[in-house]
Amino acid sequence: MPDIAFVNDAFLPLSEARVSVEDRGFQFGDGVYELIRVYAGRPFRFTEHLDRLEQSARSVAIPVPYTRERWTALVSEAVSRSAYPEAKVYIQITRGAAPRDHVLASHVPPTVVITVRALVPPDPALYASGVDVVTVPDIRWARCNVKSVSLLANVLAKQQARDRGAVEAIFVRDGYVVEGTTSNVAVVRDRVLITPPEGPLLLSGVTRKVVLTVAQQGGVAVKEEPVTEADLCTSDEVLLTGTTIEVLPVARVNGRQIGARAPGPVTSLVMDRFKRILA
């Protein structure tokens, strides 16, 4: 099964895909992206991902070159060409290739890249025992609700987590939990699921929204309100949500045990109900 790429109206093997060194995505990180998970050959919540892709592009004045119908056809063909039943699809739109200048170039067509690779899910043992996370200062810009390809702060924080023996780093700004480097975060206190509210300092995940819905359907009270670092460390349960991890329980924060066990009862319920919608 091949890893597939689509670059500016052409499909080709991923190993042969190229963009210009003058591309502003390479020169400035001037671009946006989406990650879509494919289950049994079908993209999950594709409409919601396209909504967010278009919103990110509009927020930074990058033109979206294709209609919804065209995006749907392209991703469908890319997944079909790869023949991976379980896959991850990245869509990236950059402002395009132009001579390097901070000022935006006029009348430059955006660069579109789609890639399809096989999905390698996390080790099932992590869901059975929970993972370690650490907290780090949030040094990112103030428009984190834009899904930008500029991810250097996330990369450095993720590596810091790995160097400390953890799976994820949780950004904390002014004492308040924001999100993980590649995930959203929620806590449980007295069987209430609490997650930081939407806003410019975090990217509201598609999986996050699904999890809040299935939690409420399962009888769990849900609140979107600020969560302090102290709340994170003293909660009954902590969980991460994301496209590739789905719902992942947290066992320890900064080495401190969370609750009596991971996954806790609310996390277990949410994990189960999330799996049901995929069946």
C-alpha positions in Angstrom: 0.0 0.0 0.0 1.6 3.3 -1.0 1.9 6.6 0.9 0.1 9.1 -1.3 0.6 12.8 -1.9 -1.3 15.4 -3.8 0.5 18.6 -4.6 -1.1 21.4 -6.6 -3.5 19.3 -8.7 -1.3 16.2 -9.1 -1.3 12.9 -7.3 2.1 11.2 -6.9 4.0 8.9 -4.4 4.7 10.7 -1.2 8.5 10.0 -1.7 8.3 12.1 -4.9 6.3 15.1 -3.6 8.1 18.5 -3.7 7.3 22.1 -3.1 9.4 25.2 -4.0 12.0 26.4 -1.6 10.4 29.8 -2.1 7.1 28.5 -0.6 6.0 30.8 2.2 5.0 27.7 4.2 8.7 26.8 4.3 10.1 30.3 4.5 7.7 31.7 7.2 5.5 28.9 8.4 2.8 30.9 6.5 0.1 28.3 6.2 -2.6 26.3 7.9 -3.5 22.6 8.0 -5.9 19.9 9.2 -5.4 16.3 10.3 -8.3 13.9 9.5 -8.5 10.3 10.7 -9.8 7.6 8.4 -11.7 4.6 9.9 -12.4 1.6 7.6 -11.7 3.8 4.6 -14.0 6.7 5.7 -12.8 10.1 6.9 -14.1 10.9 10.4 -16.1 14.1 10.8 -14.8 15.4 7.5 -17.2 18.3 7.4 -16.1 19.6 10.8 -12.5 19.4 9.8 -13.2 21.4 6.6 -15.0 24.0 8.6 -12.0 24.5 10.8 -9.6 24.5 7.8 -11.6 27.2 6.1 -11.9 29.2 9.4 -8.1 29.0 9.9 -7.4 30.1 6.4 -9.8 33.0 6.5 -8.3 34.1 9.8 -4.9 34.7 8.2 -6.2 35.8 4.8 -5.1 32.7 2.8 -7.5 32.0 0.0 -9.1 28.5 0.0 -8.7 27.3 -3.5 -11.2 24.5 -3.7 -14.9 24.0 -3.1 -16.3 21.6 -0.5 -17.1 19.1 -3.3 -13.6 19.3 -4.7 -12.0 18.8 -1.2 -14.3 15.8 -0.7 -13.4 14.3 -4.0 -9.7 14.8 -3.6 -9.5 13.3 -0.1 -11.7 10.4 -1.2 -9.4 9.7 -4.2 -6.3 10.0 -2.1 -7.6 7.5 0.5 -8.7 5.2 -2.3 -5.3 5.4 -4.0 -3.5 4.6 -0.7 -5.8 1.7 0.0 -5.1 2.1 3.8 -8.3 1.2 5.7 -7.0 3.0 8.7 -5.1 6.2 7.8 -4.3 9.8 8.7 -4.8 12.5 6.1 -3.0 15.9 6.3 -4.2 18.8 4.3 -2.0 21.9 4.2 -2.6 25.2 2.5 0.2 27.8 2.3 0.2 31.3 0.9 2.2 30.0 -2.0 5.6 30.4 -3.6 7.0 34.0 -4.0 10.4 35.8 -3.5 11.1 36.0 0.2 9.5 39.1 1.7 7.5 39.7 4.9 5.0 41.7 3.0 2.3 39.4 1.5 2.8 38.8 -2.2 -0.1 39.7 -4.5 -1.9 37.3 -6.9 0.1 34.2 -5.8 -1.8 31.0 -6.0 -1.8 29.0 -2.7 0.0 25.8 -2.4 -2.1 22.7 -1.5 -0.6 19.5 -0.2 -2.5 16.4 0.8 -0.7 13.4 2.3 -2.1 10.0 3.3 -0.2 7.6 5.5 -1.1 4.5 7.4 -2.3 5.2 10.9 -0.3 3.5 13.7 -2.5 3.8 16.8 -1.0 4.3 20.2 -0.1 1.2 22.2 -3.3 -0.3 23.7 -1.5 -0.6 27.1 -1.6 3.2 27.4 -5.4 3.1 27.4 -5.4 0.4 30.1 -2.9 2.1 32.5 -3.0 5.8 31.5 -0.1 8.0 30.5 2.2 10.5 32.1 2.0 14.2 31.2 4.0 17.3 32.3 3.1 20.9 32.4 5.1 23.6 30.5 4.8 27.4 30.2 2.8 28.4 27.1 5.2 30.4 25.0 3.1 30.3 21.8 1.4 33.2 20.0 -2.0 34.6 20.9 -4.0 33.1 18.0 -3.8 29.4 18.9 -7.3 28.8 17.5 -5.7 29.1 14.1 -4.4 25.7 13.1 -1.1 27.1 11.8 1.8 25.1 10.4 4.0 27.2 12.7 4.5 24.6 15.4 8.0 25.2 16.7 6.8 25.9 20.3 4.7 22.7 20.2 7.7 20.7 18.9 10.0 21.9 21.7 7.4 21.2 24.4 6.6 17.8 23.1 10.3 16.9 23.1 10.6 18.3 26.7 7.8 15.9 27.7 9.6 13.0 26.1 12.9 13.9 27.7 11.0 13.8 31.1 9.6 10.4 30.4 6.1 11.7 29.6 3.8 11.3 26.6 2.4 14.8 26.4 3.2 18.3 27.6 0.3 20.5 28.8 0.6 24.2 28.1 -0.1 26.5 31.1 -0.5 30.3 30.7 -0.8 32.6 33.7 -1.6 29.7 35.9 -4.4 28.3 33.7 -4.3 25.1 31.7 -4.8 25.6 27.9 -4.2 22.4 26.0 -1.6 19.8 25.1 0.9 20.1 22.3 -1.2 17.8 20.1 -4.3 17.3 22.2 -7.1 18.9 24.2 -7.3 18.3 27.9 -10.2 17.8 30.4 -10.4 17.0 34.1 -13.1 15.3 36.2 -14.1 16.6 39.6 -17.0 15.0 41.5 -18.1 13.3 38.2 -18.3 16.6 36.3 -16.2 16.8 33.1 -14.5 20.2 32.9 -12.5 21.5 30.0 -11.0 24.9 29.2 -13.4 27.1 27.2 -12.9 27.8 23.5 -11.1 31.0 22.7 -8.0 32.4 20.9 -5.5 30.6 23.2 -6.5 27.0 22.3 -7.5 25.0 19.3 -10.9 23.4 19.9 -10.5 19.9 18.6 -13.1 18.0 16.5 -12.6 15.1 18.8 -13.0 17.4 21.9 -16.4 18.4 20.7 -17.5 14.8 20.0 -16.3 13.8 23.5 -18.3 16.5 25.2 -21.4 15.4 23.3 -21.0 11.7 24.1 -20.3 12.5 27.8 -23.5 14.5 28.1 -25.4 11.7 26.3 -24.0 9.3 28.9 -25.3 11.4 31.8 -22.1 13.2 32.6 -22.4 16.9 33.5 -20.1 19.0 31.3 -18.6 22.4 31.9 -16.4 24.6 29.8 -14.7 26.8 32.2 -11.1 27.8 33.2 -8.9 25.0 34.7 -6.0 26.0 36.9 -2.7 24.1 37.0 -3.6 23.2 40.6 -7.0 21.8 39.4 -5.2 19.7 36.9 -2.9 18.2 39.5 -5.6 17.5 42.1 -8.5 16.3 39.9 -10.2 12.9 40.2 -9.4 12.2 36.6 -7.6 13.8 33.7 -8.0 12.8 30.0 -6.6 13.9 26.7 -8.5 14.0 23.4 -7.3 14.2 19.8 -7.6 12.9 16.3 -5.1 10.1 16.6 -5.3 9.3 20.3 -9.2 9.5 20.6 -9.7 9.5 24.4 -6.5 8.8 26.4 -6.5 8.6 30.2 -3.8 10.3 32.2 -2.3 8.5 35.2 0.2 11.1 36.4 0.8 14.8 36.1 4.4 16.0 36.8 4.9 12.6 38.5 1.9 13.0 40.8 -0.8 10.2 40.7 -4.2 11.3 39.5 -7.1 9.6 41.3 -7.2 6.0 42.4 -6.6 4.6 39.0 -6.6 5.4 35.3 -8.8 5.3 33.5 -11.3 6.5 36.1 -15.1 5.8 35.8 -16.0 8.9 33.8 -13.0 8.5 31.4 -13.9 4.8 31.0 -17.5 5.8 30.1 -16.4 8.4 27.6 -13.9 6.0 26.0 -16.6 3.4 25.6 -19.2 5.8 24.2 -16.7 7.2 21.8 -15.8 3.7 20.5 -19.5 3.0 20.0 -20.0 5.9 17.5 -17.2 4.3 15.4 -18.8 0.9 15.3 
